[in-house]
Amino acid sequence: PYRLEGQKTAAFEIIENLGNAPDWLCIPMGNAGNISAYWMGFQEYFNANKSKQLPRMMGFQASGSAPLVEGKSISNPETIATAIRIGNPVNKEKALSARKSSNGKFSSVTDSEIIEAYKILGKEGIFCEPASAASVAGLIKNKNRIKKESTIVCVLTGNGLKDPDCAIKNNDAVFRKNVEPSLKNITKILGY
């Protein structure tokens, strides 16, 4: 119970930074603690008149590990997004309540959609783990159901250093050269 109480403060930070709750919150789901905790935080600030609205909660799972989307436990979940590879979420009931109360949505994204979002984030200078990219992959997949003027927050739950092998395996760049360790040689390769 203390974990969710701590995690809910991320919703406080979002409201404090935006001045209000967003219209939509997109978040990856494994054990469904984050979506449950964020919803608790948004409700707490709304009830304390610190925000004027509640967001719609959009939770995303990898298609090979989507028990909340499919409505049943998955005995052998499989996905590149190891942090959300959970077949029977501990916080299932709380997450389902958050979805219902917020008029939200759960959906799944494929591993290839996750990797595509992972690469998009990387090009923007954001290095996250694959599970984090599920929130952006889900937003991209569901963009037609969201009004253009909406305020959207995508939660990235983990740094890319949690899964450096994914970055190595999915790197499109051609930087795999042995370079003599000097500033001159490195800047030459980088094009400076």
C-alpha positions as CSV (number, residue, x, y, z in Angstrom):
1,P,0.0,0.0,0.0
2,Y,2.9,2.4,0.7
3,R,4.2,2.0,-2.9
4,L,1.0,3.3,-4.4
5,E,0.9,6.1,-1.9
6,G,4.3,7.2,-3.1
7,Q,3.6,6.7,-6.7
8,K,0.5,8.8,-6.6
9,T,2.6,11.9,-6.0
10,A,3.6,11.8,-9.7
11,A,0.1,12.9,-10.4
12,F,0.6,15.8,-8.0
13,E,3.7,16.8,-10.0
14,I,1.9,16.7,-13.3
15,I,-0.9,19.0,-12.0
16,E,1.6,21.3,-10.4
17,N,3.6,21.6,-13.6
18,L,0.6,22.0,-15.9
19,G,-1.7,24.0,-13.6
20,N,-4.4,21.3,-14.0
21,A,-4.8,17.6,-14.8
22,P,-4.3,16.7,-18.4
23,D,-7.2,15.7,-20.6
24,W,-5.5,12.3,-21.1
25,L,-2.9,10.3,-19.3
26,C,-1.2,7.5,-21.3
27,I,0.7,5.0,-19.2
28,P,2.2,1.5,-19.6
29,M,0.7,-1.3,-17.5
30,G,2.3,-4.4,-16.1
31,N,1.2,-5.0,-12.5
32,A,-1.1,-1.9,-13.0
33,G,0.3,-0.1,-9.9
34,N,1.2,3.1,-11.8
35,I,-2.2,3.6,-13.4
36,S,-3.9,2.9,-10.1
37,A,-1.6,5.2,-8.2
38,Y,-1.8,8.1,-10.7
39,W,-5.6,7.8,-10.6
40,M,-5.5,8.0,-6.8
41,G,-3.3,11.2,-7.0
42,F,-5.5,12.9,-9.6
43,Q,-8.6,12.2,-7.6
44,E,-7.0,13.4,-4.4
45,Y,-5.9,16.7,-6.0
46,F,-9.3,17.1,-7.7
47,N,-11.2,16.6,-4.4
48,A,-8.9,19.1,-2.7
49,N,-9.7,21.7,-5.5
50,K,-6.1,21.7,-6.7
51,S,-7.3,20.7,-10.2
52,K,-10.4,21.5,-12.2
53,Q,-10.7,18.2,-14.0
54,L,-9.8,14.6,-13.9
55,P,-8.0,13.0,-16.9
56,R,-9.1,10.1,-19.0
57,M,-6.7,7.2,-18.2
58,M,-5.3,5.3,-21.1
59,G,-3.4,2.2,-20.1
60,F,-1.3,0.2,-22.6
61,Q,0.0,-3.4,-22.5
62,A,2.1,-5.3,-24.9
63,S,0.0,-7.5,-27.1
64,G,1.8,-10.7,-25.9
65,S,1.2,-9.7,-22.3
66,A,-2.2,-8.0,-22.2
67,P,-4.3,-9.6,-19.4
68,L,-6.2,-6.3,-18.7
69,V,-7.0,-5.8,-22.4
70,E,-8.0,-9.4,-23.0
71,G,-9.9,-9.8,-19.7
72,K,-8.0,-13.0,-18.6
73,S,-4.7,-14.0,-17.1
74,I,-1.9,-14.8,-19.5
75,S,0.1,-17.9,-18.4
76,N,3.2,-17.3,-20.5
77,P,3.4,-13.6,-21.3
78,E,5.9,-12.5,-24.0
79,T,7.1,-9.1,-25.0
80,I,10.3,-7.2,-25.6
81,A,9.0,-4.8,-22.9
82,T,10.1,-6.9,-19.9
83,A,9.0,-4.4,-17.3
84,I,5.4,-4.9,-18.3
85,R,5.6,-8.6,-19.0
86,I,3.0,-9.5,-16.3
87,G,0.4,-12.2,-16.9
88,N,-1.7,-11.6,-13.8
89,P,-1.5,-8.0,-12.5
90,V,-1.6,-7.5,-8.8
91,N,-3.5,-4.2,-9.0
92,K,-6.0,-5.5,-11.6
93,E,-9.2,-4.4,-9.8
94,K,-7.8,-0.9,-9.0
95,A,-6.8,-0.4,-12.6
96,L,-10.2,-1.5,-13.9
97,S,-11.8,0.9,-11.5
98,A,-9.5,3.7,-12.7
99,R,-10.5,3.0,-16.3
100,K,-14.2,2.9,-15.6
101,S,-14.2,6.0,-13.3
102,S,-12.2,8.0,-15.8
103,N,-14.1,6.9,-18.9
104,G,-10.7,5.7,-20.0
105,K,-9.4,2.9,-22.2
106,F,-7.0,0.0,-22.2
107,S,-5.5,-1.3,-25.3
108,S,-2.5,-3.3,-26.5
109,V,0.5,-2.4,-28.7
110,T,2.7,-4.8,-30.6
111,D,6.4,-5.1,-29.9
112,S,7.1,-3.5,-33.3
113,E,4.9,-0.5,-32.4
114,I,6.8,-0.3,-29.1
115,I,10.2,-0.3,-30.8
116,E,9.0,2.3,-33.4
117,A,7.9,4.6,-30.5
118,Y,11.2,3.8,-28.7
119,K,13.1,5.0,-31.8
120,I,10.9,8.2,-32.1
121,L,11.7,9.0,-28.5
122,G,15.4,8.4,-29.0
123,K,15.4,10.8,-32.0
124,E,14.0,13.4,-29.6
125,G,16.9,12.7,-27.1
126,I,14.8,10.6,-24.7
127,F,16.3,7.3,-23.8
128,C,13.7,5.1,-22.1
129,E,13.2,1.4,-21.6
130,P,10.9,-0.4,-24.1
131,A,8.1,-0.7,-21.6
132,S,8.0,3.1,-21.3
133,A,7.6,3.5,-25.0
134,A,4.3,1.6,-24.8
135,S,2.6,4.8,-23.6
136,V,3.8,6.7,-26.7
137,A,3.1,3.7,-29.0
138,G,-0.5,3.6,-27.5
139,L,-1.0,7.3,-28.1
140,I,0.1,7.0,-31.7
141,K,-2.2,4.0,-32.2
142,N,-5.2,5.8,-30.6
143,K,-4.5,9.4,-31.9
144,N,-7.7,9.5,-33.9
145,R,-9.9,9.3,-30.8
146,I,-8.2,12.3,-29.1
147,K,-9.1,16.0,-30.0
148,K,-6.1,17.9,-31.3
149,E,-6.3,20.6,-28.7
150,S,-6.2,18.1,-25.9
151,T,-3.5,18.1,-23.2
152,I,-1.9,14.7,-23.1
153,V,0.8,13.3,-20.8
154,C,2.6,10.1,-21.7
155,V,4.4,8.6,-18.7
156,L,7.8,7.1,-19.3
157,T,8.4,4.8,-16.3
158,G,12.0,3.8,-16.8
159,N,15.4,4.9,-18.2
160,G,16.9,3.1,-21.2
161,L,19.8,1.9,-19.1
162,K,17.4,-0.6,-17.5
163,D,17.6,-2.5,-20.9
164,P,20.7,-1.4,-22.8
165,D,20.6,-4.6,-24.9
166,C,17.4,-3.3,-26.6
167,A,19.2,-0.1,-27.7
168,I,22.1,-2.1,-29.1
169,K,19.8,-4.6,-31.0
170,N,17.5,-1.8,-32.4
171,N,20.2,0.8,-33.3
172,D,19.9,1.9,-36.9
173,A,23.1,4.0,-36.7
174,V,26.4,2.8,-38.0
175,F,28.6,3.7,-35.0
176,R,30.0,0.3,-34.3
177,K,33.6,1.1,-35.2
178,N,36.6,0.9,-33.1
179,V,38.0,4.4,-32.8
180,E,41.3,5.5,-31.5
181,P,40.3,7.3,-28.3
182,S,41.1,10.9,-29.1
183,L,38.9,13.9,-29.4
184,K,40.1,14.5,-33.0
185,N,39.1,11.0,-34.1
186,I,35.7,11.0,-32.3
187,T,34.7,14.4,-33.5
188,K,35.6,13.4,-37.1
189,I,33.3,10.3,-36.9
190,L,30.5,12.4,-35.5
191,G,30.9,14.9,-38.3
192,Y,32.3,17.9,-36.3
